[in-house]
Amino acid sequence: MTQPISNRDLSAYLDGEISPAERLLVELNLAKDPQLRASLDGLRELDNLLRSELIPPRLDVEHLLSQMARPENEVKEQRFELGTKRQHRSMFYFGLASALAVSLLLTLGNWERLLQRGTQSETLPSSIAEIVRSFGSIEFRTQPGGPWEVWTSATLVPLEAGVSIRTPSDSLCEIITQQAGTLRLNRGTELVLHRPDEVELRRGELWCETGDSPLIVRGTKRLEATRNDSNQVQFTCPQNVRVQCRIESDVLRLGCVSETPLTVLLSDQQELAISPGEWVACSFSVPQTVTGQFDQVDETAWQLPLLMQRSAGDSELHDFLFVLLARLGQSKMQYLYEERIRELGPPGALPLIAFVQSEKSRTNPETRQRAMRIVADLAPESTRPDLTRLSYDSDAVVAGYANQAIARLDQDIPKQKM
Amino acid sequence: MIEVTLVQRASAGDRTALGELARLAYPRVVAFCRSRVSQRVDAEELAQETLLRAFASLPSLQQPDRIGAWLRGIAAHLCHDWHRSHRVMAPLADEHVARADLRPDETLAQADEQAWVQQSIQELPPKLQEVVFLFYFEELTYDEIAKWLGVARATVNLRLSKAREALRSRLGSLRSTSL
C-alpha cells in the first residue's frame, strides 16, 4: 500500500532532495497515478522554464576589490556611475523598442535605405568561429570552470575549440563558424563549441545553418539529483540545412527550418527524416523519439533583433519580415472586424498585402478577396509595385481590386502635387 | 558552501579569500535584494554596495559562521533605505519594459514567457522569492540554502514547493488566457 504524495514531496523528488526510501515511495505512486505524473511533468516544465530564465548574476570581483582600496570620494563617484547603469539599461530597452519599431517602418516601403549598416567582420584565422553580432551582453569562457568574461562588439574574440558561450536572459548572439555555418543563440542559452562542426547545447535554444559540412549538435542534460552533467543525445545534421534545437525538460528537440525535408543521424546512428515544419525530440533518459509540428515563424521569431542588424539586401531579413507581416495580416483578417482594420488607415493595408501575396493565403480565397477589397481603398503609394504584381493574380477578383487600388493612386497623384 | 575558514582568511585581509567570498556571496545577496527590490539592476547594485560595506567591517564580524545572516542584515538596511529614497518614483520594472518592447506582434511568445517569469516571481512573498532565486541562481542544495538563511531544511522545501505551486498555477492561467 502506498501513501499520498504531497506537493512538497514531489518538489523534493524533482530536486533529488529525498531519501532513497522516500524516492521509492514517490516512484510507486507515480507508477499508478496518472494525475501525479501529470503534476510532475508540470513541475518539470516550470523548472526548465525557471532554469532558462533566471540567469545567475555575475560580479566583476577585481572591480569590486579595487573599489575597496580606493578613497571614499572616488568610490562614491563610482557608485554614481553604477546608478547610471539603470539609465543605460533603459536606453538598451529603448534601443530594443526602436529596433522592433523600425522593423515595422521598414515594411512601409523604404527600409532598404534605412538599413545600410554592413556588419560583417573579419574572421580570425586562429579561431574556429567568431561572434559576428549580438544583442545585449554575451559571456564566454575559454576553459571549463574558468571565469566568465563579457564579450563586447568592440573586441574580436577568437573562439577556439572548447570555448563556452552563454547569453543572459536579455541577449542574443550570432556566431559564424570556420565552415561557413551560422549559430544563433536565443536568450538564456549556453553552449560549448567543441569543433567548427560540433557544438554542445547545455541549455536554451540554438538556431543553426550548417554550412559546408555536417554539424553535430549534442544536448547535455544535468541530472536534478546530482547536478552533474549526465545523459547526452545528439543530432548530426547534413550540410546546408537550417534547424533549431532546444533543450526541454527531458529532451533535446530539433525543428526543421529548411524549406525541404532533411535527414538527421541520431545518437545511435539511426537515420531520421524530418519535413519542414516538423520537429523531432530525443529523450535523455529513454531511447525514444517523438515528433510534432514546428511553427517556423513563431518558433524562430526571437531572432528578429539579430536579423535587424543585417544589411539591407539581406534576403533572410527580407523574407522574415515578409512572413511576419503576412502572419500579422492573416491575424487581422481572422480576428478584426473590417471597420477596425480600415480605421488603421494606409498602414493597415501593408500586412494585408503581404498576406495576399503569401502562399498560405491561397488556401482561403474568400479571405484573400476580402483583404484585397480593403487594400483597394487603403493601399499607399509605396505599395504600387506589389499592387502591379497582384494585378496579374490568377484570381480575377484579387486582380480587379489591385487595379482599382492602382487607379485610385493614379487619381491621388495630382492631388498630392497640388 | 561558504566555509568559516574562508571568512576568517578574508577577515584577516587575504585578498584572494576576499575575492572568493565576494564571488560566492554575491548571487546570494542578489537573491535577497531581488526579493525586496523588484528591478534587477537596482538589486545588483544594492548587492555590490552590501559587499563593499560588509568587507569594510569584516574584521568586526564575531561569528564567521553567521556570515549569511550578517550580509542579509546589511542588505536589508540598504534595501530599506532604497525604498525610502525611491518612494516617489513610479515602479517600472526592467522586465516590464522588456515585455512591451519585445512584442512587435503576438508571435513573440518567448517575450511573454520571459516577462511572465519575472513578473510572477515578483508577485510571490519575498521569502518565497528569495528561495527561488537562491535555488536557481546558484543551484544550492536545500541544506546549503537552509544554512544560508538560518532556517530548517524542511522550511526550504516548503517555501520552494509553495513558490512552484503558485508559479504553476499562474502559468496555467497565462496559457488558458492566451489560447
Interface residues (C-beta under 8 A of the other chain):
Chain A: S6 N7 R8 L10 S11 A12 D15 E17 G42 L43 E45 L46 D47 L49 L50 R51 E53 L54 P56 P57 L59 V61 E62 L64 L65 Q67 M68 V75 R79 L82 G83 K85 R86 R89 S90 Y93 L96 A97 L100 S103 L104 S169 D170 N186 R187 R227 V297 D298 A301 W302 L304 L324 R327 L328 S331
Chain B: R15 L18 G19 A22 R23 Y26 P27 V30 Q39 R40 V41 D42 E44 E45 A47 Q48 E49 L51 L52 F55 A56 D94 V97 A98 A100 D101 L102 R103 P104 D105 E106 T107 L108 A109 Q110 E113 Q114 V117 Q118 V132 F133 F135 Y136 F137 E138 E139 T141 Y142 N157 L158 L160 S161 R164 E165 L167 R168 L171
